[in-house]
Amino acid sequence: MSEKMFSDEQLEQLRSFPEISADELIRYFTPTAADAAFVSPGGRGPVDRLGMLVQLCTLLGREST
């Protein structure tokens, strides 16, 4: 018999982004020059670069400079 590790509410929180304001959205999801330089080389297409930038901004969770 298996037990649930997380409640349904906790699973929903883990699978979604928290509520954030427009200012926070701009602050945390605007890539830095270093972020843009990191994804530029390697023959990646625009869709791949955008995906990488979103992942970087999401995982790093820091303000752009």
Predicted model as a PDB file, atoms N, CA, C, CB and O in Angstrom, pLDDT in the B-factor column:
MODEL        1                                                                  
ATOM      1  N   MET A   1       0.842  -1.163   0.000  1.00 55.00           N  
ATOM      2  CA  MET A   1       0.000   0.000   0.000  1.00 55.00           C  
ATOM      3  C   MET A   1       0.902   1.246   0.000  1.00 55.00           C  
ATOM      4  CB  MET A   1      -0.966  -0.013   1.222  1.00 55.00           C  
ATOM      5  O   MET A   1       1.855   1.337   0.774  1.00 55.00           O  
ATOM      6  N   SER A   2       0.583   2.192  -0.876  1.00 62.00           N  
ATOM      7  CA  SER A   2       1.402   3.397  -0.958  1.00 62.00           C  
ATOM      8  C   SER A   2       0.712   4.559  -0.250  1.00 62.00           C  
ATOM      9  CB  SER A   2       1.687   3.758  -2.426  1.00 62.00           C  
ATOM     10  O   SER A   2      -0.514   4.675  -0.238  1.00 62.00           O  
ATOM     11  N   GLU A   3       1.533   5.400   0.330  1.00 76.00           N  
ATOM     12  CA  GLU A   3       1.026   6.592   0.994  1.00 76.00           C  
ATOM     13  C   GLU A   3       1.431   7.805   0.177  1.00 76.00           C  
ATOM     14  CB  GLU A   3       1.556   6.697   2.453  1.00 76.00           C  
ATOM     15  O   GLU A   3       2.483   7.811  -0.463  1.00 76.00           O  
ATOM     16  N   LYS A   4       0.598   8.825   0.200  1.00 82.00           N  
ATOM     17  CA  LYS A   4       0.915  10.063  -0.505  1.00 82.00           C  
ATOM     18  C   LYS A   4       1.913  10.866   0.311  1.00 82.00           C  
ATOM     19  CB  LYS A   4      -0.364  10.894  -0.776  1.00 82.00           C  
ATOM     20  O   LYS A   4       1.732  11.076   1.510  1.00 82.00           O  
ATOM     21  N   MET A   5       2.964  11.308  -0.357  1.00 89.00           N  
ATOM     22  CA  MET A   5       3.961  12.120   0.316  1.00 89.00           C  
ATOM     23  C   MET A   5       3.469  13.558   0.462  1.00 89.00           C  
ATOM     24  CB  MET A   5       5.288  12.080  -0.448  1.00 89.00           C  
ATOM     25  O   MET A   5       3.734  14.212   1.470  1.00 89.00           O  
ATOM     26  N   PHE A   6       2.747  14.048  -0.558  1.00 90.00           N  
ATOM     27  CA  PHE A   6       2.254  15.418  -0.560  1.00 90.00           C  
ATOM     28  C   PHE A   6       0.741  15.422  -0.687  1.00 90.00           C  
ATOM     29  CB  PHE A   6       2.894  16.230  -1.699  1.00 90.00           C  
ATOM     30  O   PHE A   6       0.153  14.554  -1.333  1.00 90.00           O  
ATOM     31  N   SER A   7       0.124  16.410  -0.061  1.00 92.00           N  
ATOM     32  CA  SER A   7      -1.320  16.575  -0.217  1.00 92.00           C  
ATOM     33  C   SER A   7      -1.598  17.140  -1.616  1.00 92.00           C  
ATOM     34  CB  SER A   7      -1.906  17.516   0.900  1.00 92.00           C  
ATOM     35  O   SER A   7      -0.680  17.600  -2.296  1.00 92.00           O  
ATOM     36  N   ASP A   8      -2.843  17.104  -2.034  1.00 92.00           N  
ATOM     37  CA  ASP A   8      -3.196  17.651  -3.342  1.00 92.00           C  
ATOM     38  C   ASP A   8      -2.851  19.137  -3.428  1.00 92.00           C  
ATOM     39  CB  ASP A   8      -4.688  17.439  -3.622  1.00 92.00           C  
ATOM     40  O   ASP A   8      -2.402  19.611  -4.471  1.00 92.00           O  
ATOM     41  N   GLU A   9      -3.057  19.862  -2.349  1.00 92.00           N  
ATOM     42  CA  GLU A   9      -2.731  21.300  -2.323  1.00 92.00           C  
ATOM     43  C   GLU A   9      -1.223  21.520  -2.472  1.00 92.00           C  
ATOM     44  CB  GLU A   9      -3.233  21.946  -1.007  1.00 92.00           C  
ATOM     45  O   GLU A   9      -0.797  22.412  -3.205  1.00 92.00           O  
ATOM     46  N   GLN A  10      -0.428  20.722  -1.789  1.00 92.00           N  
ATOM     47  CA  GLN A  10       1.025  20.844  -1.891  1.00 92.00           C  
ATOM     48  C   GLN A  10       1.498  20.504  -3.299  1.00 92.00           C  
ATOM     49  CB  GLN A  10       1.715  19.934  -0.867  1.00 92.00           C  
ATOM     50  O   GLN A  10       2.390  21.169  -3.825  1.00 92.00           O  
ATOM     51  N   LEU A  11       0.927  19.499  -3.904  1.00 91.00           N  
ATOM     52  CA  LEU A  11       1.289  19.148  -5.283  1.00 91.00           C  
ATOM     53  C   LEU A  11       0.979  20.283  -6.239  1.00 91.00           C  
ATOM     54  CB  LEU A  11       0.554  17.884  -5.725  1.00 91.00           C  
ATOM     55  O   LEU A  11       1.771  20.580  -7.133  1.00 91.00           O  
ATOM     56  N   GLU A  12      -0.162  20.913  -6.058  1.00 89.00           N  
ATOM     57  CA  GLU A  12      -0.530  22.046  -6.913  1.00 89.00           C  
ATOM     58  C   GLU A  12       0.476  23.183  -6.765  1.00 89.00           C  
ATOM     59  CB  GLU A  12      -1.947  22.545  -6.569  1.00 89.00           C  
ATOM     60  O   GLU A  12       0.856  23.804  -7.758  1.00 89.00           O  
ATOM     61  N   GLN A  13       0.911  23.462  -5.538  1.00 87.00           N  
ATOM     62  CA  GLN A  13       1.908  24.502  -5.310  1.00 87.00           C  
ATOM     63  C   GLN A  13       3.237  24.156  -5.972  1.00 87.00           C  
ATOM     64  CB  GLN A  13       2.112  24.718  -3.815  1.00 87.00           C  
ATOM     65  O   GLN A  13       3.886  25.030  -6.546  1.00 87.00           O  
ATOM     66  N   LEU A  14       3.641  22.911  -5.902  1.00 86.00           N  
ATOM     67  CA  LEU A  14       4.902  22.487  -6.496  1.00 86.00           C  
ATOM     68  C   LEU A  14       4.875  22.530  -8.017  1.00 86.00           C  
ATOM     69  CB  LEU A  14       5.242  21.095  -6.037  1.00 86.00           C  
ATOM     70  O   LEU A  14       5.914  22.712  -8.651  1.00 86.00           O  
ATOM     71  N   ARG A  15       3.707  22.367  -8.600  1.00 88.00           N  
ATOM     72  CA  ARG A  15       3.572  22.305 -10.057  1.00 88.00           C  
ATOM     73  C   ARG A  15       3.268  23.651 -10.697  1.00 88.00           C  
ATOM     74  CB  ARG A  15       2.493  21.334 -10.421  1.00 88.00           C  
ATOM     75  O   ARG A  15       3.098  23.721 -11.915  1.00 88.00           O  
ATOM     76  N   SER A  16       3.195  24.705  -9.923  1.00 86.00           N  
ATOM     77  CA  SER A  16       2.838  26.009 -10.478  1.00 86.00           C  
ATOM     78  C   SER A  16       3.774  27.088  -9.947  1.00 86.00           C  
ATOM     79  CB  SER A  16       1.378  26.357 -10.144  1.00 86.00           C  
ATOM     80  O   SER A  16       4.505  26.887  -8.977  1.00 86.00           O  
ATOM     81  N   PHE A  17       3.726  28.235 -10.611  1.00 77.00           N  
ATOM     82  CA  PHE A  17       4.478  29.391 -10.160  1.00 77.00           C  
ATOM     83  C   PHE A  17       3.664  30.119  -9.096  1.00 77.00           C  
ATOM     84  CB  PHE A  17       4.821  30.334 -11.345  1.00 77.00           C  
ATOM     85  O   PHE A  17       2.434  30.107  -9.148  1.00 77.00           O  
ATOM     86  N   PRO A  18       4.324  30.745  -8.141  1.00 78.00           N  
ATOM     87  CA  PRO A  18       3.590  31.535  -7.145  1.00 78.00           C  
ATOM     88  C   PRO A  18       3.015  32.799  -7.787  1.00 78.00           C  
ATOM     89  CB  PRO A  18       4.512  31.907  -5.956  1.00 78.00           C  
ATOM     90  O   PRO A  18       3.459  33.215  -8.857  1.00 78.00           O  
ATOM     91  N   GLU A  19       2.047  33.392  -7.139  1.00 84.00           N  
ATOM     92  CA  GLU A  19       1.494  34.660  -7.605  1.00 84.00           C  
ATOM     93  C   GLU A  19       2.565  35.736  -7.433  1.00 84.00           C  
ATOM     94  CB  GLU A  19       0.183  35.034  -6.825  1.00 84.00           C  
ATOM     95  O   GLU A  19       3.113  35.898  -6.343  1.00 84.00           O  
ATOM     96  N   ILE A  20       2.865  36.472  -8.510  1.00 85.00           N  
ATOM     97  CA  ILE A  20       3.839  37.552  -8.432  1.00 85.00           C  
ATOM     98  C   ILE A  20       3.288  38.772  -9.155  1.00 85.00           C  
ATOM     99  CB  ILE A  20       5.201  37.121  -9.035  1.00 85.00           C  
ATOM    100  O   ILE A  20       2.447  38.647 -10.046  1.00 85.00           O  
ATOM    101  N   SER A  21       3.759  39.936  -8.774  1.00 91.00           N  
ATOM    102  CA  SER A  21       3.307  41.188  -9.387  1.00 91.00           C  
ATOM    103  C   SER A  21       4.024  41.406 -10.718  1.00 91.00           C  
ATOM    104  CB  SER A  21       3.555  42.388  -8.436  1.00 91.00           C  
ATOM    105  O   SER A  21       4.990  40.716 -11.044  1.00 91.00           O  
ATOM    106  N   ALA A  22       3.528  42.377 -11.473  1.00 91.00           N  
ATOM    107  CA  ALA A  22       4.167  42.716 -12.753  1.00 91.00           C  
ATOM    108  C   ALA A  22       5.594  43.192 -12.531  1.00 91.00           C  
ATOM    109  CB  ALA A  22       3.359  43.799 -13.495  1.00 91.00           C  
ATOM    110  O   ALA A  22       6.488  42.855 -13.308  1.00 91.00           O  
ATOM    111  N   ASP A  23       5.818  43.975 -11.473  1.00 92.00           N  
ATOM    112  CA  ASP A  23       7.178  44.453 -11.173  1.00 92.00           C  
ATOM    113  C   ASP A  23       8.126  43.300 -10.874  1.00 92.00           C  
ATOM    114  CB  ASP A  23       7.153  45.419  -9.985  1.00 92.00           C  
ATOM    115  O   ASP A  23       9.265  43.285 -11.341  1.00 92.00           O  
ATOM    116  N   GLU A  24       7.653  42.339 -10.098  1.00 87.00           N  
ATOM    117  CA  GLU A  24       8.476  41.172  -9.794  1.00 87.00           C  
ATOM    118  C   GLU A  24       8.731  40.345 -11.048  1.00 87.00           C  
ATOM    119  CB  GLU A  24       7.807  40.311  -8.721  1.00 87.00           C  
ATOM    120  O   GLU A  24       9.832  39.827 -11.236  1.00 87.00           O  
ATOM    121  N   LEU A  25       7.737  40.221 -11.892  1.00 84.00           N  
ATOM    122  CA  LEU A  25       7.889  39.485 -13.143  1.00 84.00           C  
ATOM    123  C   LEU A  25       9.002  40.086 -13.996  1.00 84.00           C  
ATOM    124  CB  LEU A  25       6.571  39.478 -13.922  1.00 84.00           C  
ATOM    125  O   LEU A  25       9.853  39.366 -14.519  1.00 84.00           O  
ATOM    126  N   ILE A  26       8.987  41.396 -14.131  1.00 86.00           N  
ATOM    127  CA  ILE A  26      10.026  42.079 -14.917  1.00 86.00           C  
ATOM    128  C   ILE A  26      11.384  41.945 -14.242  1.00 86.00           C  
ATOM    129  CB  ILE A  26       9.674  43.571 -15.106  1.00 86.00           C  
ATOM    130  O   ILE A  26      12.384  41.668 -14.904  1.00 86.00           O  
ATOM    131  N   ARG A  27      11.423  42.140 -12.929  1.00 85.00           N  
ATOM    132  CA  ARG A  27      12.692  42.091 -12.200  1.00 85.00           C  
ATOM    133  C   ARG A  27      13.357  40.728 -12.293  1.00 85.00           C  
ATOM    134  CB  ARG A  27      12.473  42.450 -10.747  1.00 85.00           C  
ATOM    135  O   ARG A  27      14.562  40.644 -12.527  1.00 85.00           O  
ATOM    136  N   TYR A  28      12.593  39.661 -12.113  1.00 81.00           N  
ATOM    137  CA  TYR A  28      13.183  38.327 -12.035  1.00 81.00           C  
ATOM    138  C   TYR A  28      13.298  37.623 -13.379  1.00 81.00           C  
ATOM    139  CB  TYR A  28      12.378  37.484 -11.111  1.00 81.00           C  
ATOM    140  O   TYR A  28      14.086  36.686 -13.510  1.00 81.00           O  
ATOM    141  N   PHE A  29      12.533  38.050 -14.381  1.00 82.00           N  
ATOM    142  CA  PHE A  29      12.555  37.349 -15.660  1.00 82.00           C  
ATOM    143  C   PHE A  29      13.169  38.161 -16.787  1.00 82.00           C  
ATOM    144  CB  PHE A  29      11.171  36.955 -16.040  1.00 82.00           C  
ATOM    145  O   PHE A  29      13.008  37.812 -17.957  1.00 82.00           O  
ATOM    146  N   THR A  30      13.868  39.234 -16.456  1.00 86.00           N  
ATOM    147  CA  THR A  30      14.643  39.965 -17.450  1.00 86.00           C  
ATOM    148  C   THR A  30      16.061  39.417 -17.406  1.00 86.00           C  
ATOM    149  CB  THR A  30      14.616  41.519 -17.187  1.00 86.00           C  
ATOM    150  O   THR A  30      16.746  39.541 -16.391  1.00 86.00           O  
ATOM    151  N   PRO A  31      16.504  38.811 -18.505  1.00 85.00           N  
ATOM    152  CA  PRO A  31      17.843  38.201 -18.472  1.00 85.00           C  
ATOM    153  C   PRO A  31      18.953  39.247 -18.385  1.00 85.00           C  
ATOM    154  CB  PRO A  31      18.055  37.336 -19.710  1.00 85.00           C  
ATOM    155  O   PRO A  31      18.833  40.348 -18.921  1.00 85.00           O  
ATOM    156  N   THR A  32      20.009  38.887 -17.715  1.00 86.00           N  
ATOM    157  CA  THR A  32      21.189  39.747 -17.646  1.00 86.00           C  
ATOM    158  C   THR A  32      22.005  39.578 -18.924  1.00 86.00           C  
ATOM    159  CB  THR A  32      22.051  39.415 -16.392  1.00 86.00           C  
ATOM    160  O   THR A  32      21.740  38.684 -19.728  1.00 86.00           O  
ATOM    161  N   ALA A  33      22.987  40.435 -19.100  1.00 89.00           N  
ATOM    162  CA  ALA A  33      23.883  40.312 -20.245  1.00 89.00           C  
ATOM    163  C   ALA A  33      24.623  38.969 -20.195  1.00 89.00           C  
ATOM    164  CB  ALA A  33      24.892  41.488 -20.274  1.00 89.00           C  
ATOM    165  O   ALA A  33      24.857  38.344 -21.230  1.00 89.00           O  
ATOM    166  N   ALA A  34      24.984  38.538 -18.997  1.00 88.00           N  
ATOM    167  CA  ALA A  34      25.670  37.246 -18.835  1.00 88.00           C  
ATOM    168  C   ALA A  34      24.754  36.090 -19.235  1.00 88.00           C  
ATOM    169  CB  ALA A  34      26.145  37.064 -17.375  1.00 88.00           C  
ATOM    170  O   ALA A  34      25.206  35.123 -19.848  1.00 88.00           O  
ATOM    171  N   ASP A  35      23.463  36.188 -18.890  1.00 86.00           N  
ATOM    172  CA  ASP A  35      22.506  35.150 -19.285  1.00 86.00           C  
ATOM    173  C   ASP A  35      22.413  35.061 -20.805  1.00 86.00           C  
ATOM    174  CB  ASP A  35      21.113  35.436 -18.682  1.00 86.00           C  
ATOM    175  O   ASP A  35      22.465  33.972 -21.378  1.00 86.00           O  
ATOM    176  N   ALA A  36      22.275  36.214 -21.447  1.00 85.00           N  
ATOM    177  CA  ALA A  36      22.156  36.249 -22.911  1.00 85.00           C  
ATOM    178  C   ALA A  36      23.420  35.703 -23.576  1.00 85.00           C  
ATOM    179  CB  ALA A  36      21.884  37.687 -23.396  1.00 85.00           C  
ATOM    180  O   ALA A  36      23.336  34.979 -24.567  1.00 85.00           O  
ATOM    181  N   ALA A  37      24.586  36.048 -23.036  1.00 87.00           N  
ATOM    182  CA  ALA A  37      25.849  35.550 -23.594  1.00 87.00           C  
ATOM    183  C   ALA A  37      25.958  34.039 -23.424  1.00 87.00           C  
ATOM    184  CB  ALA A  37      27.049  36.244 -22.923  1.00 87.00           C  
ATOM    185  O   ALA A  37      26.497  33.356 -24.295  1.00 87.00           O  
ATOM    186  N   PHE A  38      25.457  33.517 -22.326  1.00 87.00           N  
ATOM    187  CA  PHE A  38      25.527  32.082 -22.058  1.00 87.00           C  
ATOM    188  C   PHE A  38      24.732  31.277 -23.074  1.00 87.00           C  
ATOM    189  CB  PHE A  38      25.021  31.786 -20.660  1.00 87.00           C  
ATOM    190  O   PHE A  38      25.177  30.208 -23.493  1.00 87.00           O  
ATOM    191  N   VAL A  39      23.569  31.765 -23.476  1.00 87.00           N  
ATOM    192  CA  VAL A  39      22.720  30.990 -24.381  1.00 87.00           C  
ATOM    193  C   VAL A  39      22.992  31.269 -25.852  1.00 87.00           C  
ATOM    194  CB  VAL A  39      21.279  31.269 -24.084  1.00 87.00           C  
ATOM    195  O   VAL A  39      22.486  30.547 -26.711  1.00 87.00           O  
ATOM    196  N   SER A  40      23.773  32.292 -26.165  1.00 85.00           N  
ATOM    197  CA  SER A  40      23.996  32.663 -27.566  1.00 85.00           C  
ATOM    198  C   SER A  40      24.814  31.658 -28.380  1.00 85.00           C  
ATOM    199  CB  SER A  40      24.676  33.979 -27.615  1.00 85.00           C  
ATOM    200  O   SER A  40      24.399  31.319 -29.489  1.00 85.00           O  
ATOM    201  N   PRO A  41      25.941  31.169 -27.894  1.00 77.00           N  
ATOM    202  CA  PRO A  41      26.744  30.279 -28.736  1.00 77.00           C  
ATOM    203  C   PRO A  41      26.124  28.896 -28.894  1.00 77.00           C  
ATOM    204  CB  PRO A  41      28.131  30.144 -28.161  1.00 77.00           C  
ATOM    205  O   PRO A  41      25.181  28.537 -28.189  1.00 77.00           O  
ATOM    206  N   GLY A  42      26.662  28.143 -29.814  1.00 77.00           N  
ATOM    207  CA  GLY A  42      26.272  26.753 -29.939  1.00 77.00           C  
ATOM    208  C   GLY A  42      25.256  26.455 -31.019  1.00 77.00           C  
ATOM    209  O   GLY A  42      24.745  25.336 -31.083  1.00 77.00           O  
ATOM    210  N   GLY A  43      24.945  27.423 -31.873  1.00 81.00           N  
ATOM    211  CA  GLY A  43      24.025  27.171 -32.971  1.00 81.00           C  
ATOM    212  C   GLY A  43      22.588  26.920 -32.528  1.00 81.00           C  
ATOM    213  O   GLY A  43      21.834  26.254 -33.237  1.00 81.00           O  
ATOM    214  N   ARG A  44      22.201  27.438 -31.374  1.00 85.00           N  
ATOM    215  CA  ARG A  44      20.834  27.249 -30.899  1.00 85.00           C  
ATOM    216  C   ARG A  44      19.895  28.188 -31.645  1.00 85.00           C  
ATOM    217  CB  ARG A  44      20.743  27.488 -29.374  1.00 85.00           C  
ATOM    218  O   ARG A  44      20.263  29.311 -31.988  1.00 85.00           O  
ATOM    219  N   GLY A  45      18.688  27.714 -31.889  1.00 90.00           N  
ATOM    220  CA  GLY A  45      17.680  28.542 -32.523  1.00 90.00           C  
ATOM    221  C   GLY A  45      17.015  29.455 -31.508  1.00 90.00           C  
ATOM    222  O   GLY A  45      17.245  29.311 -30.307  1.00 90.00           O  
ATOM    223  N   PRO A  46      16.192  30.394 -31.970  1.00 90.00           N  
ATOM    224  CA  PRO A  46      15.557  31.351 -31.053  1.00 90.00           C  
ATOM    225  C   PRO A  46      14.653  30.689 -30.020  1.00 90.00           C  
ATOM    226  CB  PRO A  46      14.754  32.352 -31.840  1.00 90.00           C  
ATOM    227  O   PRO A  46      14.586  31.155 -28.883  1.00 90.00           O  
ATOM    228  N   VAL A  47      13.967  29.630 -30.379  1.00 92.00           N  
ATOM    229  CA  VAL A  47      13.086  28.942 -29.431  1.00 92.00           C  
ATOM    230  C   VAL A  47      13.913  28.293 -28.321  1.00 92.00           C  
ATOM    231  CB  VAL A  47      12.224  27.875 -30.158  1.00 92.00           C  
ATOM    232  O   VAL A  47      13.546  28.354 -27.148  1.00 92.00           O  
ATOM    233  N   ASP A  48      15.020  27.680 -28.696  1.00 91.00           N  
ATOM    234  CA  ASP A  48      15.899  27.057 -27.696  1.00 91.00           C  
ATOM    235  C   ASP A  48      16.489  28.104 -26.760  1.00 91.00           C  
ATOM    236  CB  ASP A  48      17.029  26.274 -28.386  1.00 91.00           C  
ATOM    237  O   ASP A  48      16.554  27.893 -25.549  1.00 91.00           O  
ATOM    238  N   ARG A  49      16.923  29.242 -27.323  1.00 89.00           N  
ATOM    239  CA  ARG A  49      17.511  30.299 -26.490  1.00 89.00           C  
ATOM    240  C   ARG A  49      16.478  30.855 -25.514  1.00 89.00           C  
ATOM    241  CB  ARG A  49      18.073  31.434 -27.370  1.00 89.00           C  
ATOM    242  O   ARG A  49      16.789  31.088 -24.346  1.00 89.00           O  
ATOM    243  N   LEU A  50      15.259  31.066 -25.984  1.00 89.00           N  
ATOM    244  CA  LEU A  50      14.207  31.573 -25.107  1.00 89.00           C  
ATOM    245  C   LEU A  50      13.924  30.583 -23.976  1.00 89.00           C  
ATOM    246  CB  LEU A  50      12.923  31.847 -25.910  1.00 89.00           C  
ATOM    247  O   LEU A  50      13.793  30.978 -22.817  1.00 89.00           O  
ATOM    248  N   GLY A  51      13.832  29.314 -24.314  1.00 89.00           N  
ATOM    249  CA  GLY A  51      13.588  28.295 -23.295  1.00 89.00           C  
ATOM    250  C   GLY A  51      14.690  28.253 -22.259  1.00 89.00           C  
ATOM    251  O   GLY A  51      14.423  28.129 -21.064  1.00 89.00           O  
ATOM    252  N   MET A  52      15.923  28.356 -22.712  1.00 89.00           N  
ATOM    253  CA  MET A  52      17.046  28.351 -21.772  1.00 89.00           C  
ATOM    254  C   MET A  52      17.020  29.576 -20.863  1.00 89.00           C  
ATOM    255  CB  MET A  52      18.372  28.295 -22.531  1.00 89.00           C  
ATOM    256  O   MET A  52      17.302  29.472 -19.670  1.00 89.00           O  
ATOM    257  N   LEU A  53      16.679  30.746 -21.431  1.00 88.00           N  
ATOM    258  CA  LEU A  53      16.623  31.955 -20.621  1.00 88.00           C  
ATOM    259  C   LEU A  53      15.526  31.870 -19.564  1.00 88.00           C  
ATOM    260  CB  LEU A  53      16.399  33.172 -21.508  1.00 88.00           C  
ATOM    261  O   LEU A  53      15.732  32.284 -18.423  1.00 88.00           O  
ATOM    262  N   VAL A  54      14.370  31.339 -19.932  1.00 85.00           N  
ATOM    263  CA  VAL A  54      13.291  31.182 -18.958  1.00 85.00           C  
ATOM    264  C   VAL A  54      13.726  30.244 -17.836  1.00 85.00           C  
ATOM    265  CB  VAL A  54      12.012  30.648 -19.640  1.00 85.00           C  
ATOM    266  O   VAL A  54      13.464  30.508 -16.663  1.00 85.00           O  
ATOM    267  N   GLN A  55      14.387  29.153 -18.198  1.00 87.00           N  
ATOM    268  CA  GLN A  55      14.866  28.220 -17.180  1.00 87.00           C  
ATOM    269  C   GLN A  55      15.898  28.875 -16.265  1.00 87.00           C  
ATOM    270  CB  GLN A  55      15.465  26.979 -17.840  1.00 87.00           C  
ATOM    271  O   GLN A  55      15.842  28.710 -15.046  1.00 87.00           O  
ATOM    272  N   LEU A  56      16.835  29.614 -16.847  1.00 86.00           N  
ATOM    273  CA  LEU A  56      17.849  30.283 -16.032  1.00 86.00           C  
ATOM    274  C   LEU A  56      17.219  31.266 -15.053  1.00 86.00           C  
ATOM    275  CB  LEU A  56      18.850  31.010 -16.925  1.00 86.00           C  
ATOM    276  O   LEU A  56      17.543  31.265 -13.865  1.00 86.00           O  
ATOM    277  N   CYS A  57      16.319  32.102 -15.559  1.00 83.00           N  
ATOM    278  CA  CYS A  57      15.694  33.104 -14.697  1.00 83.00           C  
ATOM    279  C   CYS A  57      14.855  32.443 -13.608  1.00 83.00           C  
ATOM    280  CB  CYS A  57      14.826  34.055 -15.528  1.00 83.00           C  
ATOM    281  O   CYS A  57      14.820  32.919 -12.473  1.00 83.00           O  
ATOM    282  N   THR A  58      14.184  31.355 -13.949  1.00 80.00           N  
ATOM    283  CA  THR A  58      13.346  30.657 -12.979  1.00 80.00           C  
ATOM    284  C   THR A  58      14.198  29.996 -11.905  1.00 80.00           C  
ATOM    285  CB  THR A  58      12.472  29.613 -13.678  1.00 80.00           C  
ATOM    286  O   THR A  58      13.888  30.099 -10.718  1.00 80.00           O  
ATOM    287  N   LEU A  59      15.256  29.324 -12.306  1.00 81.00           N  
ATOM    288  CA  LEU A  59      16.061  28.580 -11.353  1.00 81.00           C  
ATOM    289  C   LEU A  59      16.958  29.480 -10.501  1.00 81.00           C  
ATOM    290  CB  LEU A  59      16.902  27.572 -12.083  1.00 81.00           C  
ATOM    291  O   LEU A  59      17.178  29.207  -9.321  1.00 81.00           O  
ATOM    292  N   LEU A  60      17.466  30.535 -11.094  1.00 75.00           N  
ATOM    293  CA  LEU A  60      18.392  31.381 -10.350  1.00 75.00           C  
ATOM    294  C   LEU A  60      17.660  32.303  -9.389  1.00 75.00           C  
ATOM    295  CB  LEU A  60      19.240  32.200 -11.304  1.00 75.00           C  
ATOM    296  O   LEU A  60      18.192  32.622  -8.325  1.00 75.00           O  
ATOM    297  N   GLY A  61      16.454  32.738  -9.735  1.00 66.00           N  
ATOM    298  CA  GLY A  61      15.640  33.550  -8.843  1.00 66.00           C  
ATOM    299  C   GLY A  61      16.352  34.759  -8.272  1.00 66.00           C  
ATOM    300  O   GLY A  61      16.231  35.040  -7.080  1.00 66.00           O  
ATOM    301  N   ARG A  62      17.081  35.468  -9.087  1.00 62.00           N  
ATOM    302  CA  ARG A  62      17.786  36.650  -8.605  1.00 62.00           C  
ATOM    303  C   ARG A  62      17.408  37.831  -9.484  1.00 62.00           C  
ATOM    304  CB  ARG A  62      19.327  36.427  -8.601  1.00 62.00           C  
ATOM    305  O   ARG A  62      16.879  37.675 -10.584  1.00 62.00           O  
ATOM    306  N   GLU A  63      17.692  38.996  -8.972  1.00 54.00           N  
ATOM    307  CA  GLU A  63      17.363  40.204  -9.717  1.00 54.00           C  
ATOM    308  C   GLU A  63      18.391  40.427 -10.809  1.00 54.00           C  
ATOM    309  CB  GLU A  63      17.290  41.425  -8.784  1.00 54.00           C  
ATOM    310  O   GLU A  63      19.575  40.131 -10.645  1.00 54.00           O  
ATOM    311  N   SER A  64      17.906  40.964 -11.944  1.00 48.00           N  
ATOM    312  CA  SER A  64      18.828  41.293 -13.028  1.00 48.00           C  
ATOM    313  C   SER A  64      19.541  42.587 -12.700  1.00 48.00           C  
ATOM    314  CB  SER A  64      18.086  41.407 -14.381  1.00 48.00           C  
ATOM    315  O   SER A  64      19.043  43.408 -11.929  1.00 48.00           O  
ATOM    316  N   THR A  65      20.718  42.763 -13.295  1.00 47.00           N  
ATOM    317  CA  THR A  65      21.495  43.978 -13.019  1.00 47.00           C  
ATOM    318  C   THR A  65      21.645  44.787 -14.266  1.00 47.00           C  
ATOM    319  CB  THR A  65      22.869  43.642 -12.447  1.00 47.00           C  
ATOM    320  O   THR A  65      22.267  45.848 -14.242  1.00 47.00           O  
TER     321      THR A  65                                                      
ENDMDL                                                                          
END                                                                             
